Amino acid sequence: MSQRIKIGIVGVGKIVRDQHLPALAKDQDYRLIAAASRHGKVEDIPNFPDIESMLDAVPELEAVSLCMPPQFRYDAARTALEAKKHVFLEKPPGATVSEVENLKALAAKNGVSLFASWHSRYAPAVGAARAFLSSAKIKSAAINWKEDVRRWHPNQEWIWAPGGFGVFDPGINALSIVTHILPPMFITSAVLDFPENRAAPVAAHVTFRTSNGLPVTMELDWLQTGPQSWDIVADTDKGAMVLSGGGSKLAIDGRVVHDEPEAEYPMLYKRFAEIVRAGSSDVDLAPLQHVADAFMLGKRNVVDAFFD
């Protein structure tokens, strides 16, 4: 495929306006030719109420980027794959592990590419952190991912519904990084704080062990105001590593060794174009599996009600 990939976008919400549209506008690999959404619209291209009407009206589409909430993504992805369109899945790739496994099989059956896009893995300092840790002996690690839900997800009721992930919506970003830079790990215990009026947690306290027995802890909090914390730290024989800013800055023993501007979504679309042209898929389920395990093993702790 040498020409621009004709792509449509489904689910025109905040993340699409903030990230997807700017990334696509600057990427010479794509031509955005249609959009589908129940509420939002994209200017200067045809807009449709759902993916079915978009695919019927614009058969020349080669790929779709699915950005609706995860509870509603499977049916849209299945529709696109069965129409032999390449599919980009916003994170998390689905509401359950099993449905994404099924989508992988459908993509292979229909000869198209499926991409589970973990945007935080493409943060600028993640590769440097992975290289450092691969050369060091890790003693322990900790994840501290604390942000203000009212700032990042204002009035988004779907995120509090069953399947909406709650605090694991940002927390899965941290998991997408640690599953890329640390040895394989497994949850040993979890406590999930559920507001008394919500069906998803507002905080989580999780412990892991790696395949070689190293301890890893994770603290997630959705009520942190002021400066936000998106940090992964590791104690190693080569010094203390701090990957901060959601993966944008790397410091070793307090000395910054990598710090670049964020460009996650342009890198995601670059990767999607690579796998589309190669006829392959890229679907890593490890971050989603950890979230599923946390809900399976986690103790439910009821806390004060949450109101926007």
C-alpha positions as CSV (number, residue, x, y, z in Angstrom):
1,M,0.0,0.0,0.0
2,S,1.9,3.1,-1.2
3,Q,-0.9,5.6,-1.2
4,R,-2.4,7.3,1.8
5,I,-4.5,5.0,4.0
6,K,-8.2,6.0,3.8
7,I,-9.3,6.1,7.4
8,G,-12.5,6.8,9.3
9,I,-12.9,7.6,13.0
10,V,-15.6,6.4,15.3
11,G,-16.6,8.1,18.5
12,V,-15.8,11.8,18.3
13,G,-15.2,12.8,21.9
14,K,-12.5,14.5,24.0
15,I,-9.6,12.1,23.2
16,V,-10.4,12.4,19.5
17,R,-10.3,16.1,19.5
18,D,-7.3,16.4,21.8
19,Q,-5.1,13.7,20.2
20,H,-6.4,11.7,17.2
21,L,-7.4,14.5,14.9
22,P,-4.2,16.6,15.4
23,A,-2.1,13.4,14.9
24,L,-4.0,12.4,11.7
25,A,-3.9,16.0,10.3
26,K,-0.1,15.9,10.3
27,D,0.5,12.3,9.2
28,Q,1.1,11.9,5.5
29,D,0.3,8.1,5.7
30,Y,-3.4,8.8,6.2
31,R,-6.4,10.6,4.7
32,L,-9.3,11.0,7.1
33,I,-12.4,10.7,4.9
34,A,-15.3,9.9,7.3
35,A,-16.4,10.0,10.9
36,A,-19.2,8.3,12.9
37,S,-20.5,9.4,16.3
38,R,-23.8,9.7,18.2
39,H,-23.0,13.2,19.3
40,G,-19.8,14.7,17.9
41,K,-18.8,15.6,14.4
42,V,-15.6,16.3,12.4
43,E,-15.7,19.3,10.1
44,D,-15.2,19.1,6.4
45,I,-15.8,15.3,6.0
46,P,-19.0,13.2,5.9
47,N,-20.4,12.3,9.3
48,F,-22.6,9.4,10.2
49,P,-24.5,8.3,13.3
50,D,-22.9,4.9,13.5
51,I,-20.2,2.7,12.0
52,E,-22.6,0.6,9.9
53,S,-24.0,3.6,8.0
54,M,-20.4,5.0,7.6
55,L,-19.2,1.7,6.0
56,D,-22.2,1.5,3.8
57,A,-21.8,5.0,2.5
58,V,-18.0,5.1,2.2
59,P,-17.0,1.6,1.0
60,E,-13.5,2.9,0.0
61,L,-12.5,3.1,3.6
62,E,-9.5,0.9,4.3
63,A,-9.2,1.4,8.1
64,V,-11.1,2.7,11.1
65,S,-10.0,4.1,14.4
66,L,-12.4,3.1,17.2
67,C,-12.5,5.6,20.0
68,M,-15.8,5.0,21.8
69,P,-15.9,3.8,25.4
70,P,-14.6,0.2,25.7
71,Q,-18.0,-1.2,26.7
72,F,-19.2,-0.5,23.1
73,R,-16.1,-1.2,21.1
74,Y,-16.4,-5.0,20.4
75,D,-19.5,-4.8,18.1
76,A,-18.0,-1.9,16.1
77,A,-14.6,-3.7,15.8
78,R,-16.3,-6.9,14.7
79,T,-18.4,-5.0,12.1
80,A,-15.2,-3.4,10.7
81,L,-13.1,-6.6,10.7
82,E,-15.9,-8.5,8.9
83,A,-16.0,-5.7,6.3
84,K,-12.2,-6.3,5.9
85,K,-11.1,-3.0,7.3
86,H,-8.0,-2.6,9.4
87,V,-8.8,-1.6,13.0
88,F,-7.1,0.8,15.4
89,L,-8.4,0.3,19.0
90,E,-8.1,3.2,21.5
91,K,-7.0,2.0,24.9
92,P,-8.2,-0.1,26.6
93,P,-8.8,-2.3,23.6
94,G,-12.0,-3.8,25.0
95,A,-14.1,-4.3,28.1
96,T,-12.9,-7.9,28.5
97,V,-9.8,-10.0,27.7
98,S,-11.9,-12.7,25.9
99,E,-13.6,-10.3,23.5
100,V,-10.2,-8.9,22.4
101,E,-8.9,-12.4,21.9
102,N,-11.9,-13.0,19.6
103,L,-11.1,-9.8,17.6
104,K,-7.6,-11.1,17.1
105,A,-8.9,-14.2,15.6
106,L,-11.4,-12.3,13.4
107,A,-8.6,-10.0,12.1
108,A,-6.5,-13.1,11.2
109,K,-9.5,-14.8,9.5
110,N,-10.3,-11.7,7.4
111,G,-6.7,-10.9,6.5
112,V,-6.6,-7.4,8.1
113,S,-4.6,-5.7,10.8
114,L,-5.7,-5.1,14.4
115,F,-3.8,-2.7,16.6
116,A,-4.3,-2.4,20.4
117,S,-2.9,1.1,20.9
118,W,-1.2,1.5,24.3
119,H,-0.3,5.2,23.9
120,S,1.8,5.5,27.1
121,R,4.3,2.9,25.7
122,Y,5.2,5.5,23.1
123,A,6.1,8.2,25.6
124,P,9.5,9.5,24.7
125,A,11.5,8.1,27.7
126,V,10.0,4.6,27.8
127,G,12.5,3.1,25.4
128,A,15.4,4.6,27.4
129,A,14.0,3.2,30.6
130,R,13.6,-0.2,29.1
131,A,17.2,-0.2,27.9
132,F,18.5,0.9,31.3
133,L,16.5,-1.8,33.2
134,S,17.6,-4.5,30.7
135,S,21.2,-3.8,31.7
136,A,20.6,-3.5,35.4
137,K,19.7,-5.9,38.3
138,I,16.3,-4.7,39.5
139,K,15.7,-5.0,43.3
140,S,12.1,-3.6,43.5
141,A,9.8,-1.3,41.6
142,A,6.8,0.9,42.4
143,I,4.1,2.6,40.3
144,N,2.5,5.9,41.6
145,W,-0.2,7.0,39.2
146,K,-2.4,9.8,40.8
147,E,-4.5,12.3,39.0
148,D,-7.7,14.4,39.2
149,V,-10.6,12.7,37.5
150,R,-12.6,15.9,37.5
151,R,-9.9,17.5,35.3
152,W,-9.3,14.6,32.9
153,H,-12.8,13.0,32.7
154,P,-15.3,15.7,33.5
155,N,-18.9,14.5,33.6
156,Q,-18.0,11.2,31.8
157,E,-20.5,8.8,33.4
158,W,-19.5,5.8,31.3
159,I,-16.2,5.6,33.0
160,W,-17.9,4.9,36.3
161,A,-20.2,2.2,34.9
162,P,-19.4,-1.5,34.9
163,G,-16.8,-2.1,32.3
164,G,-15.7,1.6,32.5
165,F,-12.6,0.7,34.5
166,G,-12.7,3.6,36.9
167,V,-9.2,4.5,38.1
168,F,-7.8,1.7,36.0
169,D,-8.6,3.8,32.9
170,P,-5.5,5.9,33.7
171,G,-3.9,3.0,35.6
172,I,-3.8,0.8,32.6
173,N,-1.5,3.4,31.0
174,A,1.0,2.7,33.8
175,L,0.5,-1.0,33.3
176,S,1.2,-0.7,29.6
177,I,4.6,0.8,30.4
178,V,5.6,-1.6,33.2
179,T,4.7,-4.6,31.1
180,H,7.1,-3.3,28.4
181,I,10.0,-2.4,30.7
182,L,9.9,-4.9,33.6
183,P,10.1,-8.7,33.7
184,P,6.7,-10.6,33.5
185,M,4.8,-10.0,36.8
186,F,1.6,-11.3,38.5
187,I,-0.8,-9.7,40.9
188,T,-0.6,-11.1,44.4
189,S,-3.2,-8.9,46.2
190,A,-5.3,-5.8,45.6
191,V,-7.7,-3.5,47.5
192,L,-10.1,-1.5,45.3
193,D,-11.8,1.6,46.8
194,F,-15.3,2.0,45.4
195,P,-17.3,5.1,46.1
196,E,-20.6,4.1,47.6
197,N,-22.5,5.6,44.7
198,R,-20.3,4.2,41.8
199,A,-19.7,0.9,40.1
200,A,-16.0,1.4,39.4
201,P,-13.1,2.2,41.8
202,V,-11.7,5.6,42.5
203,A,-8.4,4.2,44.0
204,A,-6.5,1.0,44.0
205,H,-3.6,-0.5,46.0
206,V,-2.0,-3.4,44.2
207,T,1.0,-5.7,44.9
208,F,2.8,-7.8,42.3
209,R,5.7,-10.1,42.1
210,T,7.8,-10.6,39.0
211,S,8.5,-14.0,37.5
212,N,11.8,-14.0,39.4
213,G,10.2,-12.9,42.7
214,L,10.8,-9.1,42.8
215,P,8.2,-7.0,44.6
216,V,6.3,-4.3,42.6
217,T,3.6,-2.1,44.1
218,M,1.0,0.1,42.5
219,E,-0.9,3.0,44.0
220,L,-3.7,4.5,41.9
221,D,-5.7,7.6,43.0
222,W,-8.2,9.6,41.1
223,L,-8.7,12.4,43.6
224,Q,-5.3,14.0,43.5
225,T,-5.5,17.8,42.9
226,G,-2.7,20.1,42.1
227,P,0.4,18.6,40.4
228,Q,-0.4,15.2,38.9
229,S,1.8,12.1,39.5
230,W,2.5,9.6,36.8
231,D,5.7,7.9,38.1
232,I,7.4,4.5,37.9
233,V,10.4,4.0,40.1
234,A,12.9,1.2,40.4
235,D,15.7,0.4,42.7
236,T,18.6,-1.2,40.8
237,D,22.3,-2.1,41.2
238,K,23.0,0.8,38.8
239,G,21.1,3.4,40.8
240,A,17.5,4.6,41.4
241,M,15.5,5.0,38.3
242,V,12.6,7.4,38.1
243,L,10.4,7.5,35.0
244,S,8.1,10.4,35.4
245,G,5.6,12.6,33.6
246,G,3.8,9.5,32.3
247,G,7.0,8.3,30.6
248,S,8.3,11.6,29.3
249,K,11.3,12.0,31.6
250,L,13.9,9.6,32.8
251,A,16.3,10.2,35.8
252,I,19.0,8.0,37.3
253,D,20.0,8.9,40.8
254,G,18.5,12.3,40.4
255,R,20.2,13.1,37.1
256,V,17.9,13.6,34.1
257,V,19.1,11.5,31.2
258,H,16.2,11.7,28.9
259,D,13.5,14.4,28.5
260,E,11.6,15.1,25.3
261,P,8.2,16.5,24.4
262,E,5.3,14.1,24.3
263,A,4.4,12.7,20.8
264,E,2.5,9.5,21.7
265,Y,-0.4,9.6,19.2
266,P,1.7,10.5,16.2
267,M,3.9,7.5,17.1
268,L,0.8,5.3,17.5
269,Y,-0.5,6.1,14.0
270,K,3.0,5.6,12.6
271,R,3.0,2.1,14.1
272,F,-0.5,1.4,12.8
273,A,0.6,2.3,9.3
274,E,3.6,0.0,9.6
275,I,1.4,-3.0,10.6
276,V,-1.2,-2.3,7.9
277,R,1.4,-2.2,5.2
278,A,3.1,-5.3,6.6
279,G,-0.2,-7.2,6.9
280,S,0.4,-8.0,10.5
281,S,-1.3,-7.2,13.9
282,D,-0.1,-5.8,17.2
283,V,-2.3,-6.8,20.1
284,D,-0.7,-7.2,23.5
285,L,-3.2,-8.1,26.2
286,A,-0.9,-8.0,29.2
287,P,-2.1,-4.6,30.5
288,L,-5.7,-5.5,30.2
289,Q,-5.1,-8.9,31.8
290,H,-3.6,-7.2,34.9
291,V,-6.7,-5.1,35.2
292,A,-8.9,-8.1,35.0
293,D,-6.8,-9.9,37.6
294,A,-7.0,-6.9,39.9
295,F,-10.8,-7.0,39.8
296,M,-10.8,-10.8,40.2
297,L,-8.4,-10.8,43.2
298,G,-9.2,-7.4,44.7
299,K,-10.9,-6.8,48.0
300,R,-13.8,-4.3,47.6
301,N,-13.5,-1.3,50.0
302,V,-16.4,1.1,50.1
303,V,-15.5,4.8,50.5
304,D,-17.3,8.1,50.4
305,A,-19.6,8.9,47.5
306,F,-18.1,10.7,44.5
307,F,-19.8,13.6,42.8
308,D,-18.5,15.6,39.8
